[in-house]
Amino acid sequence: MAIDGCEYIDIDEIASCLGKRYILDDSTLHSNHHGLLADIFGDADREHIEPLGDVEILYTPKRAEFIRAVMQEVEGVHRTIRRINPIKIVIFDLDDTLWRGVAGEMDSFGPEMIEGWPLGVVEALTCLHKRGVMLALCSKNDEAVVRAAWDTLYSRLLPFERFVMTRIGWSPKAHAVGEILRGVNVLPENALFIDDNPVERAAVEHAFPQIRTLDPPLATWRRRLLWAPELQTTKLTAEARNRTEMVRAQVHRDEVRAGMNEADFLQTLELSITLSSISGSADAQFERALELINKTNQFNSTGRRWERGELADFLNAGGRLLAATARDRFTAYGLVGVVALHGRMIEQLVLSCRVFGMGIERTLLAHALQTISEAGHSVAEARLQATARNAPCLPLLPASGFAQTEEGLWRRAVEPALANGRHAALTVQGLTG
């Protein structure tokens, strides 16, 4: 039976990994369905035809390992739920990382290049893609050789288009990694770099001290990619399933943007914003709103993370979430912005980095003020707390007429209304009242 707000630990799965005969079937643990084997009555002290054996010596090592595994799983689930240091993109080398050998030195590309651990790692990549983790390639190589090798070895399992960005050439790896991070707008601490060469790993770590890397042995990489809590998700939203396609479109959008002035670019976007209200955890948009709040760092007015039940309680107590969904001529971005609103207080405002520079945050704030006004309040308050990562959102309130009244708290009269940009078509669904 599913209980709202609860997550389950599969003890049977953990026992299966370690060996059930040590944990369940012949157990010294009180949770076992079988009779205990422990020497409760001192039976080992009397003589036997065959030695009874020391149950503690036979079973305790696995029992301790089992208990550690359970506690590690509990910690991992907690980290996943709370989105603690999540990894949003994994950047891979190719030679001796996703296949054996150096592709540029091969006369042909045969199955011997991928059997064993390389195939296992690429299979893990397909799972990460389905979870909404972005994949990128960074390789010192000839791009034509790489494409020919990939088409021969992996095209059916993982099409090349599943990579959100590729940087294949002869520039330093640290430079290429920087281009990828800027292109997808992901902070180094939310990226994982995988390369078999320790010199390349060291160079990237020197350039980006907060980036994460995987150390050898390579045979452990598949399991670590599949099991690491930083790469897990509790709910798979439509936005997560389509993340790679959305970000690829974003990269193309930014390339177009670079050749135009900002005003002209915004006018050509054909941007459409739909605003709606989420009033309970049963709402179809609730899970995505929770995901966005808990994974957003750069445009997050307080940096607060919410438990699922905590956010549901907030809504049950009269709070509401104002949500913004966006699309333009490049792609549909899904739900990209959320305002947590209670009475006249704007508790939190978050915006996906996918849509920075489109003015969506101002549209959200304007309609939060309108909602506060329609509820009978003449003054709106908002929380704004600087964190180590949220510098992009700090100018929004002062630029929108708010004045700071005390540490972390800002205030503005709801009139005059906050003006929206004219570059977007706006649809409002059920926000009054």
CORDA-V740429 format. One record per residue. N is the residue number from 1. RES is the residue in one letter. SS is DSSP state (h for helix, s for strand, l for the rest). PHI is phi in radians with two decimals (999 if undefined). D_LAST is the distance of its C-alpha to the last C-alpha in Angstrom with 1 decimal. Layout:
# CORDA-V740429
N:RES:SS:PHI:D_LAST  N:RES:SS:PHI:D_LAST
This chain:
# CORDA-V740429
1:M:l:999:36.1  2:A:l:-1.41:33.2  3:I:l:-2.07:31.2  4:D:l:-1.02:27.8  5:G:l:1.54:28.3  6:C:l:-1.85:32.1  7:E:l:-2.06:34.6  8:Y:l:-1.98:38.2  9:I:l:-1.82:41.5  10:D:l:-1.51:44.2  11:I:h:-1.12:47.2  12:D:h:-1.08:49.4  13:E:h:-1.12:48.8  14:I:h:-1.12:49.9  15:A:h:-1.08:52.9  16:S:h:-1.11:53.9  17:C:h:-1.15:54.0  18:L:h:-1.63:56.3  19:G:l:2.02:58.4  20:K:h:-1.13:57.5  21:R:h:-1.14:61.1  22:Y:h:-1.50:60.6  23:I:h:-1.92:57.2  24:L:h:-2.03:56.9  25:D:h:-1.28:60.0  26:D:l:-2.20:62.6  27:S:l:-2.02:60.6  28:T:l:-1.69:61.2  29:L:l:-1.49:57.5  30:H:l:-1.22:56.3  31:S:l:-1.42:53.5  32:N:l:-1.30:56.1  33:H:l:-1.42:56.7  34:H:l:-1.60:60.5  35:G:l:-1.09:62.9  36:L:l:-1.20:63.0  37:L:l:-1.64:65.9  38:A:l:-1.06:66.1  39:D:l:-1.44:69.4  40:I:l:-1.19:68.2  41:F:l:-1.81:71.7  42:G:l:1.21:73.8  43:D:h:-1.13:75.2  44:A:h:-1.22:76.0  45:D:h:-1.36:78.7  46:R:l:-1.65:81.0  47:E:l:-1.32:83.0  48:H:l:-2.28:81.8  49:I:l:-1.05:83.8  50:E:l:-2.04:81.1  51:P:l:-1.09:78.9  52:L:l:-1.16:75.6  53:G:l:1.57:73.9  54:D:l:-1.54:71.6  55:V:h:-1.06:68.1  56:E:h:-1.12:66.5  57:I:h:-1.18:68.3  58:L:h:-1.26:67.6  59:Y:h:-1.99:63.9  60:T:h:-1.04:62.4  61:P:h:-0.97:62.1  62:K:h:-1.23:59.8  63:R:h:-1.12:58.0  64:A:h:-1.15:57.1  65:E:h:-1.10:56.1  66:F:h:-1.10:53.8  67:I:h:-1.09:52.1  68:R:h:-1.09:51.6  69:A:h:-1.11:50.2  70:V:h:-1.11:47.6  71:M:h:-1.16:46.6  72:Q:h:-1.13:46.4  73:E:h:-1.18:44.1  74:V:h:-1.06:41.8  75:E:h:-1.09:41.7  76:G:h:-1.10:41.1  77:V:h:-1.09:38.2  78:H:h:-1.06:36.6  79:R:h:-1.13:37.1  80:T:h:-1.19:35.6  81:I:h:-1.09:32.5  82:R:l:-1.46:32.0  83:R:l:0.95:32.9  84:I:l:-1.45:35.7  85:N:l:0.88:37.6  86:P:l:-1.20:36.7  87:I:l:-1.73:38.9  88:K:l:-1.73:37.1  89:I:s:-2.52:40.3  90:V:s:-2.02:43.9  91:I:s:-1.88:46.6  92:F:s:-1.94:49.9  93:D:l:-1.33:53.5  94:L:l:-2.04:55.6  95:D:s:-1.08:59.4  96:D:l:1.02:60.3  97:T:l:-2.20:56.6  98:L:l:-1.84:55.3  99:W:s:-2.66:58.8  100:R:l:-1.35:62.3  101:G:l:1.46:64.4  102:V:l:-1.87:63.9  103:A:h:-1.02:62.9  104:G:h:-1.17:64.7  105:E:h:-1.81:68.0  106:M:l:-1.62:67.7  107:D:l:-1.40:69.8  108:S:l:-2.66:67.5  109:F:l:-1.99:64.4  110:G:l:-1.97:65.2  111:P:h:-1.09:63.5  112:E:h:-1.13:65.4  113:M:h:-1.28:63.0  114:I:l:-2.17:60.0  115:E:l:-1.10:61.3  116:G:l:1.55:60.5  117:W:h:-1.06:58.1  118:P:h:-1.08:56.9  119:L:h:-1.12:55.7  120:G:h:-1.09:54.0  121:V:h:-1.14:52.1  122:V:h:-1.18:51.0  123:E:h:-1.08:49.8  124:A:h:-1.12:47.7  125:L:h:-1.07:46.2  126:T:h:-1.11:45.1  127:C:h:-1.19:43.2  128:L:h:-1.08:41.6  129:H:h:-1.04:40.5  130:K:h:-1.18:38.8  131:R:h:-1.41:36.9  132:G:l:1.66:35.5  133:V:l:-1.39:38.0  134:M:s:-1.37:39.3  135:L:s:-2.09:43.1  136:A:s:-2.47:45.3  137:L:s:-2.04:49.0  138:C:s:-2.46:51.1  139:S:s:-2.50:54.8  140:K:s:-1.45:58.0  141:N:l:-2.92:59.3  142:D:l:-1.54:60.0  143:E:h:-1.11:56.8  144:A:h:-1.11:58.9  145:V:h:-1.15:60.7  146:V:h:-1.08:57.4  147:R:h:-1.11:55.9  148:A:h:-1.14:59.2  149:A:h:-1.15:59.3  150:W:h:-1.14:55.6  151:D:h:-1.08:56.0  152:T:h:-1.34:59.1  153:L:h:-1.63:58.0  154:Y:l:-2.28:54.3  155:S:l:-1.01:52.8  156:R:l:-1.32:52.2  157:L:l:-1.37:50.8  158:L:l:-2.55:48.6  159:P:l:-0.99:48.4  160:F:h:-1.02:48.7  161:E:h:-1.22:45.4  162:R:h:-1.27:43.6  163:F:s:-1.47:44.3  164:V:s:-1.22:41.6  165:M:s:-2.60:44.2  166:T:s:-2.31:48.0  167:R:s:-2.25:50.3  168:I:s:-2.07:53.8  169:G:s:3.05:56.6  170:W:l:-2.07:58.9  171:S:l:-1.32:56.7  172:P:l:-0.99:56.3  173:K:h:-1.04:53.9  174:A:h:-1.08:52.0  175:H:h:-1.13:51.4  176:A:h:-1.14:50.2  177:V:h:-1.07:47.9  178:G:h:-1.06:46.4  179:E:h:-1.09:45.8  180:I:h:-1.13:44.0  181:L:h:-1.07:41.7  182:R:h:-1.19:40.8  183:G:h:-1.12:40.4  184:V:h:-1.74:37.9  185:N:l:1.01:36.3  186:V:l:-2.10:37.1  187:L:l:-1.25:38.4  188:P:h:-0.98:41.9  189:E:h:-1.21:40.9  190:N:h:-1.83:38.9  191:A:s:-2.17:41.9  192:L:s:-2.15:45.0  193:F:s:-1.95:48.3  194:I:s:-2.14:51.0  195:D:l:-2.64:54.6  196:D:l:-1.30:57.9  197:N:l:-1.60:59.5  198:P:h:-1.13:59.3  199:V:h:-1.17:60.1  200:E:h:-1.15:57.1  201:R:h:-1.06:54.8  202:A:h:-1.12:56.2  203:A:h:-1.14:55.7  204:V:h:-1.19:52.0  205:E:h:-1.12:51.5  206:H:h:-1.17:53.2  207:A:h:-1.26:50.9  208:F:l:-2.29:47.7  209:P:l:-1.01:48.4  210:Q:l:-1.61:45.1  211:I:l:-1.22:45.5  212:R:s:-1.83:46.6  213:T:s:-2.32:49.7  214:L:l:-1.88:51.5  215:D:l:-1.54:55.1  216:P:l:-1.19:57.8  217:P:l:-1.41:59.0  218:L:h:-1.09:57.6  219:A:h:-1.13:57.9  220:T:h:-1.60:55.1  221:W:h:-1.13:52.6  222:R:h:-1.04:51.3  223:R:h:-1.13:50.5  224:R:h:-1.17:48.9  225:L:h:-1.15:46.6  226:L:h:-1.37:45.6  227:W:h:-1.85:45.1  228:A:l:-1.02:43.9  229:P:h:-1.07:40.6  230:E:h:-1.19:39.5  231:L:h:-1.94:39.8  232:Q:l:-1.72:38.0  233:T:l:-2.51:34.5  234:T:l:-1.52:32.8  235:K:l:-2.34:30.5  236:L:l:-1.83:31.4  237:T:l:-1.61:28.5  238:A:h:-1.08:28.9  239:E:h:-1.11:28.6  240:A:h:-1.17:31.5  241:R:h:-1.08:33.6  242:N:l:-1.80:33.3  243:R:h:-1.05:33.6  244:T:h:-1.07:37.1  245:E:h:-1.10:36.6  246:M:h:-1.15:33.5  247:V:h:-1.28:35.4  248:R:h:-1.03:38.5  249:A:h:-1.16:36.5  250:Q:h:-1.11:35.1  251:V:h:-1.05:38.7  252:H:h:-1.10:39.7  253:R:h:-1.03:36.8  254:D:h:-1.22:38.0  255:E:h:-1.15:41.5  256:V:h:-1.14:40.4  257:R:h:-1.06:38.4  258:A:l:-1.09:41.6  259:G:l:-1.69:43.4  260:M:l:-2.38:40.8  261:N:l:-1.33:39.3  262:E:h:-1.08:35.6  263:A:h:-1.12:34.2  264:D:h:-1.13:36.2  265:F:h:-1.06:35.3  266:L:h:-1.08:31.6  267:Q:h:-1.20:32.1  268:T:h:-1.57:34.1  269:L:l:-1.18:31.7  270:E:l:1.01:29.7  271:L:s:-1.29:26.7  272:S:s:-2.22:23.6  273:I:s:-2.07:20.4  274:T:s:-2.01:17.6  275:L:s:-1.84:14.3  276:S:s:-2.52:12.5  277:S:s:-2.10:10.6  278:I:s:-1.94:13.0  279:S:l:-1.97:11.9  280:G:l:-2.85:15.6  281:S:l:-1.25:19.2  282:A:l:-1.41:19.8  283:D:l:-1.09:17.8  284:A:l:-1.10:20.4  285:Q:l:-1.63:19.5  286:F:h:-1.07:19.6  287:E:h:-1.11:23.4  288:R:h:-1.16:23.5  289:A:h:-1.08:20.8  290:L:h:-1.09:22.9  291:E:h:-1.05:26.0  292:L:h:-1.10:24.9  293:I:h:-1.05:23.9  294:N:h:-1.43:27.2  295:K:h:-1.95:29.5  296:T:l:-1.53:28.3  297:N:l:-2.00:30.5  298:Q:l:-1.30:30.8  299:F:l:-1.97:27.2  300:N:s:-2.45:25.7  301:S:l:-1.15:24.5  302:T:l:-2.24:25.8  303:G:l:1.36:27.9  304:R:l:-1.18:26.4  305:R:l:-1.91:27.2  306:W:l:-2.09:25.2  307:E:l:-1.28:26.8  308:R:h:-1.04:25.0  309:G:h:-1.13:24.7  310:E:h:-1.14:23.5  311:L:h:-1.22:20.5  312:A:h:-1.10:19.8  313:D:h:-1.12:19.9  314:F:h:-1.03:17.6  315:L:h:-1.23:14.9  316:N:h:-1.13:16.0  317:A:l:-1.55:15.7  318:G:l:1.85:12.0  319:G:l:-1.32:12.4  320:R:s:-2.62:11.2  321:L:s:-1.97:13.2  322:L:s:-1.64:12.5  323:A:s:-2.06:15.5  324:A:s:-2.05:17.7  325:T:s:-1.93:20.4  326:A:s:-2.36:23.3  327:R:s:-2.62:26.4  328:D:l:-2.44:29.2  329:R:l:-1.26:32.6  330:F:l:-1.60:34.1  331:T:l:-2.94:31.9  332:A:s:-1.68:28.6  333:Y:s:-1.61:27.4  334:G:s:1.33:24.8  335:L:s:-1.34:22.0  336:V:s:-2.13:23.1  337:G:s:-2.55:20.4  338:V:s:-2.49:17.9  339:V:s:-2.05:15.9  340:A:s:-1.60:15.5  341:L:s:-2.21:12.7  342:H:s:-2.40:12.6  343:G:l:1.09:11.1  344:R:l:-1.69:12.7  345:M:s:-1.73:15.3  346:I:s:-1.51:15.9  347:E:s:-1.28:18.3  348:Q:s:-2.88:19.7  349:L:s:-2.33:19.9  350:V:s:-2.27:22.4  351:L:s:-2.51:23.8  352:S:l:-1.12:26.6  353:C:h:-1.14:29.9  354:R:h:-1.11:30.3  355:V:h:-2.13:28.2  356:F:l:-1.02:29.3  357:G:l:1.49:29.8  358:M:l:-1.77:27.4  359:G:l:1.42:24.8  360:I:h:-1.18:22.1  361:E:h:-1.10:21.4  362:R:h:-1.22:20.7  363:T:h:-1.10:18.3  364:L:h:-1.06:16.4  365:L:h:-1.13:16.6  366:A:h:-1.05:15.5  367:H:h:-1.37:12.2  368:A:h:-1.14:11.7  369:L:h:-1.12:12.4  370:Q:h:-1.12:10.1  371:T:h:-1.13:7.1  372:I:h:-1.12:8.9  373:S:h:-1.12:9.5  374:E:h:-1.19:6.2  375:A:l:-1.47:5.9  376:G:l:1.73:9.4  377:H:l:-1.69:11.8  378:S:l:-1.70:14.7  379:V:s:-2.25:16.3  380:A:s:-1.96:15.6  381:E:s:-2.11:18.1  382:A:s:-2.56:19.4  383:R:s:-1.64:22.2  384:L:l:-2.51:25.0  385:Q:l:-2.20:28.2  386:A:l:-1.20:31.2  387:T:l:-2.12:32.9  388:A:l:-1.23:36.1  389:R:l:-2.21:34.4  390:N:l:-1.76:31.1  391:A:h:-0.93:32.7  392:P:h:-1.04:31.0  393:C:h:-1.68:27.5  394:L:h:-1.15:28.7  395:P:h:-1.31:28.8  396:L:h:-1.05:25.2  397:L:h:-1.14:23.7  398:P:h:-1.06:26.7  399:A:h:-1.26:26.8  400:S:l:-1.89:23.1  401:G:l:1.60:23.8  402:F:l:-1.44:23.2  403:A:s:-2.13:26.0  404:Q:s:-1.35:27.3  405:T:s:-1.83:27.3  406:E:s:-2.80:29.0  407:E:l:-0.99:30.2  408:G:l:1.44:27.4  409:L:s:-2.24:24.6  410:W:s:-2.20:23.3  411:R:s:-2.48:21.3  412:R:s:-2.69:20.0  413:A:s:-1.19:18.5  414:V:l:-1.27:15.4  415:E:l:-1.98:17.4  416:P:l:-1.29:19.2  417:A:l:-1.09:17.0  418:L:l:-1.38:18.6  419:A:l:-1.30:20.6  420:N:l:-1.65:20.7  421:G:l:-1.21:24.1  422:R:l:-1.76:25.2  423:H:l:-1.59:27.0  424:A:s:-2.17:24.2  425:A:s:-1.46:22.6  426:L:s:-2.01:18.8  427:T:s:-2.11:16.7  428:V:s:-2.05:13.0  429:Q:l:-2.07:11.8  430:G:l:1.00:8.4  431:L:l:-1.76:6.7  432:T:l:-1.44:3.8  433:G:l:1.69:0.0
